[in-house]
């Protein structure tokens, strides 16, 4: 019964990985394998285990399905929100440019109207002066000047009205510009926060790789390699470092290496751990606990999990899975390729809780 549930957990994990990488064809294939596995497990449980254990396993299966749905939704929300933020940022920048152009034009018009207003005031003063002089000498001329003065005053009033409208328009444009600038600053701050978290995550991964390399210094190039890719640290251990051929019990030198790794994990509680077992393509047929390469890969991963959790590493952070012979490093059918493929990979992944919080509050 334990093997059935380990296989189901592996299938769910594999399906989750494929969803996150958008591999549709493999998602469908893995989903079919998961469905067959669930039916087989259900049949096995109905015929072999008590009702209480069957209900517990059904609850575990539902929990896995809920977790898978939640992770898919989070992944899709992340991509959608990222695209929306980029689109909104581009739109805001375009509007900001238009407003700056409008503000420049309105400011130019305002200065031009102010200049004209000053000139009209000067003309008005000049006409008033003429009016006074003409009143003393010629009534007709005085009437003509009076008419000109009225026309000038009317024109001046019109220009004042135009100037007021331009001032109001300029104020509105200025307010809109300030609002757009504030919105842009807020967007830029969000993006900066997200980038800062991603940078911190990359720094944390690099720091974690350094700590793991220092802890396992004596084992590197002796069946153990440490690499950093896709924001994760991969610790790959060859079969010769951990297990005898076809066995699931970790040998002494492998236990020593795993305990040193557990010490690093105890000091870095924000790291999730995935242990994946891999075999070569030589079929394994047994009648006991280990019946095939699937069983061998899963049980080896479980053995490593148990050693890592003997200390203060929280079991909730660890996941065990097996791939059998289906994820080889070297697909060649040679002794050297089979040696490379018989391995266990321990994948260390920093948690992204802060990034998810920013996305949820956006």
C-alpha positions as CSV (number, residue, x, y, z in Angstrom):
1,X,0.0,0.0,0.0
2,X,2.8,2.4,0.8
3,X,4.3,1.9,-2.7
4,X,1.0,2.7,-4.4
5,X,0.8,6.0,-2.6
6,X,4.5,6.9,-3.2
7,X,3.8,6.2,-6.9
8,X,0.7,8.4,-6.8
9,X,2.7,11.2,-5.0
10,X,5.4,10.9,-7.6
11,X,2.8,11.2,-10.5
12,X,1.2,14.2,-8.9
13,X,4.6,15.9,-8.5
14,X,5.5,15.1,-12.1
15,X,2.2,16.5,-13.3
16,X,2.8,19.7,-11.3
17,X,6.3,20.1,-12.8
18,X,4.9,19.7,-16.3
19,X,2.1,22.3,-15.6
20,X,4.7,24.8,-14.5
21,X,6.7,24.2,-17.6
22,X,3.6,24.3,-19.9
23,X,4.5,20.9,-21.5
24,X,1.0,20.1,-22.7
25,X,1.7,16.7,-24.3
26,X,3.5,15.4,-21.3
27,X,0.9,16.8,-19.0
28,X,-1.8,14.7,-20.8
29,X,0.4,11.6,-20.8
30,X,1.2,12.0,-17.1
31,X,-2.4,12.8,-16.3
32,X,-3.4,9.5,-18.0
33,X,-0.7,7.6,-16.0
34,X,-2.0,9.3,-12.8
35,X,-5.6,8.3,-13.5
36,X,-4.5,4.7,-14.1
37,X,-2.4,4.8,-11.0
38,X,-5.3,6.2,-8.9
39,X,-7.7,3.5,-10.2
40,X,-5.2,0.7,-9.5
41,X,-4.5,2.1,-6.1
42,X,-8.2,2.5,-5.3
43,X,-8.8,-1.1,-6.4
44,X,-5.8,-2.3,-4.3
45,X,-7.1,-0.4,-1.3
46,X,-10.6,-1.6,-1.6
47,X,-9.5,-5.2,-1.6
48,X,-6.6,-5.1,0.8
49,X,-6.8,-2.3,3.4
50,X,-9.2,-1.3,6.2
51,X,-11.8,1.3,5.6
52,X,-10.1,3.9,7.8
53,X,-6.8,3.7,5.9
54,X,-8.6,3.9,2.6
55,X,-10.3,7.1,3.7
56,X,-7.0,8.5,4.9
57,X,-5.4,7.8,1.5
58,X,-8.4,9.3,-0.3
59,X,-8.0,12.5,1.8
60,X,-4.3,12.6,0.9
61,X,-5.1,12.2,-2.8
62,X,-7.6,15.1,-2.6
63,X,-5.1,17.2,-0.8
64,X,-2.6,16.6,-3.6
65,X,-5.2,17.5,-6.2
66,X,-6.1,20.7,-4.4
67,X,-2.4,21.7,-4.1
68,X,-1.9,21.1,-7.8
69,X,-4.9,23.2,-8.7
70,X,-3.7,26.0,-6.4
71,X,-0.2,26.0,-7.9
72,X,-1.6,26.1,-11.4
73,X,-3.8,29.0,-10.6
74,X,-0.9,30.9,-8.9
75,X,1.3,30.3,-11.9
76,X,-1.4,31.5,-14.3
77,X,-2.2,34.5,-12.1
78,X,1.5,35.4,-12.0
79,X,1.9,35.4,-15.8
80,X,-1.4,37.3,-16.4
81,X,-0.6,40.0,-13.8
82,X,3.0,40.4,-15.1
83,X,1.6,40.9,-18.7
84,X,-1.0,43.4,-17.4
85,X,1.5,45.4,-15.5
86,X,3.8,45.7,-18.5
87,X,0.9,46.8,-20.7
88,X,-0.3,49.3,-18.1
89,X,3.2,50.7,-17.7
90,X,3.6,51.2,-21.4
91,X,0.1,52.9,-21.6
92,X,0.9,55.2,-18.7
93,X,4.3,56.2,-20.2
94,X,2.6,56.9,-23.6
95,X,-0.1,59.1,-21.8
96,X,2.6,60.8,-19.8
97,X,4.4,61.7,-23.0
98,X,1.1,63.1,-24.6
99,X,0.4,65.2,-21.4
100,X,3.9,66.6,-21.4
101,X,3.5,67.6,-25.1
102,X,0.1,69.2,-24.3
103,X,1.5,71.0,-21.3
104,X,4.3,72.4,-23.5
105,X,1.8,73.7,-26.1
106,X,-0.6,75.2,-23.5
107,X,2.4,76.9,-21.7
108,X,3.5,78.4,-25.0
109,X,0.0,79.6,-25.8
110,X,-0.2,81.1,-22.3
111,X,3.1,83.0,-22.7
112,X,1.9,84.3,-26.1
113,X,-1.4,85.5,-24.7
114,X,0.4,87.1,-21.7
115,X,2.6,89.0,-24.2
116,X,-0.4,90.1,-26.2
117,X,-2.2,91.2,-23.0
118,X,0.7,93.3,-22.0
119,X,0.8,94.9,-25.5
120,X,-2.9,95.6,-25.4
121,X,-2.5,97.2,-21.9
122,X,0.2,99.5,-23.4
123,X,-2.0,100.4,-26.4
124,X,-4.9,101.1,-24.0
125,X,-2.8,103.4,-22.0
126,X,-1.7,105.2,-25.1
127,X,-5.2,105.6,-26.4
128,X,-6.3,106.9,-23.0
129,X,-3.6,109.5,-23.2
130,X,-4.7,110.5,-26.8
131,X,-8.2,110.6,-25.6
132,X,-7.4,113.2,-23.0
133,X,-5.5,115.3,-25.5
134,X,-8.1,115.1,-28.2
135,X,-10.9,116.1,-25.8
136,X,-9.2,119.4,-25.4
137,X,-8.8,120.1,-29.1
138,X,-11.4,118.3,-31.3
139,X,-14.7,116.7,-30.3
140,X,-14.9,114.6,-33.5
141,X,-11.5,113.2,-32.9
142,X,-12.4,112.6,-29.4
143,X,-15.4,110.5,-30.5
144,X,-13.3,108.5,-32.9
145,X,-10.7,107.8,-30.2
146,X,-13.5,106.9,-27.8
147,X,-14.8,104.4,-30.3
148,X,-11.3,102.9,-30.8
149,X,-10.9,102.8,-27.0
150,X,-14.2,100.8,-26.6
151,X,-13.2,98.4,-29.3
152,X,-9.8,98.0,-27.7
153,X,-11.4,97.4,-24.3
154,X,-13.7,94.8,-25.7
155,X,-10.8,93.1,-27.4
156,X,-8.9,93.2,-24.2
157,X,-11.8,91.6,-22.3
158,X,-12.0,88.8,-24.9
159,X,-8.3,88.3,-24.6
160,X,-8.6,88.1,-20.8
161,X,-11.3,85.5,-21.2
162,X,-9.1,83.5,-23.5
163,X,-6.2,83.8,-21.1
164,X,-8.4,82.6,-18.2
165,X,-9.5,79.5,-20.2
166,X,-5.9,78.8,-21.0
167,X,-5.0,79.1,-17.4
168,X,-7.8,76.7,-16.4
169,X,-6.8,74.2,-19.1
170,X,-3.2,74.4,-18.0
171,X,-4.1,73.7,-14.4
172,X,-6.2,70.7,-15.4
173,X,-3.4,69.4,-17.6
174,X,-1.0,69.9,-14.7
175,X,-3.2,68.0,-12.2
176,X,-3.6,65.1,-14.7
177,X,0.1,65.0,-15.3
178,X,0.8,64.9,-11.5
179,X,-1.7,62.1,-11.2
180,X,-0.1,60.1,-14.0
181,X,3.3,60.6,-12.5
182,X,2.1,59.3,-9.1
183,X,0.6,56.2,-10.7
184,X,3.8,55.6,-12.7
185,X,5.9,56.0,-9.6
186,X,3.7,53.4,-7.7
187,X,4.0,51.0,-10.6
188,X,7.7,51.4,-10.8
189,X,7.9,50.9,-7.0
190,X,6.0,47.6,-7.3
191,X,8.3,46.5,-10.1
192,X,11.4,47.5,-8.1
193,X,10.1,45.5,-5.1
194,X,9.6,42.4,-7.3
195,X,13.0,42.8,-8.9
196,X,14.6,43.3,-5.5
197,X,13.0,40.0,-4.2
198,X,14.1,38.2,-7.4
199,X,17.6,39.6,-6.9
200,X,17.6,38.5,-3.3
201,X,16.4,35.1,-4.3
202,X,19.3,34.8,-6.8
203,X,21.7,35.9,-4.2
204,X,20.2,33.4,-1.7
205,X,20.6,30.6,-4.2
206,X,24.2,31.5,-4.9
207,X,24.9,31.7,-1.2
208,X,23.2,28.4,-0.6
209,X,25.3,26.8,-3.4
210,X,28.4,28.2,-1.7
211,X,27.4,26.8,1.7
212,X,26.5,23.4,0.2
213,X,29.8,23.3,-1.7
214,X,31.7,24.2,1.4
215,X,29.9,21.5,3.5
216,X,30.4,18.8,0.8
217,X,33.9,19.9,-0.3
218,X,35.4,16.5,0.4
219,X,32.9,14.7,-1.8
220,X,32.9,16.8,-5.0
221,X,34.4,15.0,-8.0
222,X,34.0,11.8,-6.0
223,X,30.5,11.0,-7.2
224,X,29.0,14.3,-6.2
225,X,28.4,17.4,-8.3
226,X,26.7,20.7,-7.3
227,X,25.2,23.0,-9.9
228,X,23.0,26.2,-10.0
229,X,20.3,26.6,-12.6
230,X,16.8,28.0,-13.0
231,X,16.9,29.6,-9.5
232,X,17.7,26.3,-7.8
233,X,20.7,24.3,-6.5
234,X,21.0,20.7,-7.8
235,X,23.1,18.3,-5.7
236,X,23.6,15.2,-7.8
237,X,25.0,12.0,-6.2
238,X,26.1,9.0,-8.2
239,X,24.9,5.5,-7.1
240,X,28.5,4.5,-6.1
241,X,28.5,7.2,-3.4
242,X,25.2,6.1,-1.8
243,X,24.1,2.6,-2.7
244,X,25.3,-0.8,-3.5
245,X,23.9,-2.1,-6.8
246,X,20.2,-2.8,-6.6
247,X,20.0,-1.8,-2.9
248,X,18.1,0.9,-1.1
249,X,20.1,1.3,2.1
250,X,22.5,4.2,2.1
251,X,26.1,3.2,2.7
252,X,28.3,4.9,5.3
253,X,30.1,7.4,3.0
254,X,26.7,8.4,1.6
255,X,25.3,8.9,5.1
256,X,28.2,11.1,6.0
257,X,27.6,13.3,3.0
258,X,23.9,13.5,3.6
259,X,24.4,14.5,7.3
260,X,26.6,17.4,6.2
261,X,23.9,18.5,3.7
262,X,21.3,18.2,6.5
263,X,23.4,20.6,8.6
264,X,23.2,23.2,5.8
265,X,19.4,22.7,5.5
266,X,18.9,23.1,9.3
267,X,20.5,26.6,9.1
268,X,18.5,27.6,6.0
269,X,14.8,26.9,6.9
270,X,13.4,28.8,3.9
271,X,14.6,26.2,1.5
272,X,12.3,23.4,0.1
273,X,13.9,20.1,-0.8
274,X,13.0,17.6,-3.5
275,X,14.8,14.2,-3.6
276,X,14.5,12.4,-7.0
277,X,15.8,8.9,-7.6
278,X,17.0,7.7,-11.0
279,X,18.1,4.3,-12.4
280,X,19.6,3.1,-15.6
281,X,17.6,1.3,-18.4
282,X,18.5,-2.2,-17.4
283,X,15.2,-3.9,-16.4
284,X,14.9,-5.0,-12.8
285,X,12.5,-7.8,-12.0
286,X,12.0,-8.8,-8.4
287,X,9.3,-10.5,-6.3
288,X,10.1,-8.8,-3.0
289,X,9.9,-5.2,-1.9
290,X,11.7,-4.0,-5.0
291,X,9.9,-5.3,-8.2
292,X,11.2,-2.9,-10.8
293,X,13.2,0.3,-11.4
294,X,10.3,2.4,-10.3
295,X,10.3,0.8,-6.9
296,X,14.1,1.1,-6.7
297,X,14.2,4.9,-7.5
298,X,11.4,5.8,-5.2
299,X,12.6,3.7,-2.2
300,X,16.1,5.1,-2.6
301,X,14.7,8.7,-2.5
302,X,12.7,7.7,0.6
303,X,15.8,6.3,2.3
304,X,17.6,9.7,1.8
305,X,14.6,11.6,3.1
306,X,14.7,9.6,6.3
307,X,18.4,10.4,6.8
308,X,17.9,14.1,6.2
309,X,15.0,14.3,8.7
310,X,16.9,12.5,11.5
311,X,18.2,15.9,12.6
312,X,16.2,19.2,12.8
313,X,15.1,19.4,9.2
314,X,11.3,19.8,9.1
315,X,9.8,16.9,7.1
316,X,7.2,19.3,5.7
317,X,10.0,20.9,3.6
318,X,11.0,17.6,1.9
319,X,9.4,15.6,-1.0
320,X,10.6,12.2,-2.3
321,X,10.0,11.0,-5.8
322,X,11.3,8.5,-8.3
323,X,11.7,8.6,-12.1
324,X,13.0,5.1,-12.7
325,X,15.0,5.0,-16.0
326,X,12.8,7.7,-17.7
327,X,14.9,10.8,-17.2
328,X,18.5,9.8,-18.2
329,X,21.4,12.3,-18.3
330,X,22.9,10.3,-21.2
331,X,20.5,8.4,-23.5
332,X,23.3,6.3,-25.0
333,X,23.0,2.5,-24.3
334,X,26.6,2.2,-23.0
335,X,28.1,1.3,-19.6
336,X,29.4,4.8,-19.1
337,X,25.9,6.3,-19.9
338,X,24.2,3.9,-17.5
339,X,26.7,4.8,-14.8
340,X,25.8,8.5,-15.2
341,X,22.1,7.8,-15.2
342,X,22.2,5.8,-11.9
343,X,22.0,8.8,-9.6
344,X,20.0,10.7,-7.0
345,X,19.3,14.4,-7.3
346,X,18.6,16.6,-4.3
347,X,17.0,19.9,-5.6
348,X,17.0,22.9,-3.2
349,X,14.5,25.6,-4.0
350,X,14.1,28.9,-2.1
351,X,10.5,29.8,-1.1
352,X,8.9,32.7,-3.0
353,X,6.4,33.8,-0.3
354,X,7.4,37.5,-0.5
355,X,6.9,37.6,-4.2
356,X,3.5,36.0,-4.0
357,X,2.4,38.5,-1.3
358,X,3.3,41.4,-3.6
359,X,1.3,39.9,-6.5
360,X,-1.7,39.3,-4.2
361,X,-1.7,42.9,-3.0
362,X,-1.3,44.4,-6.5
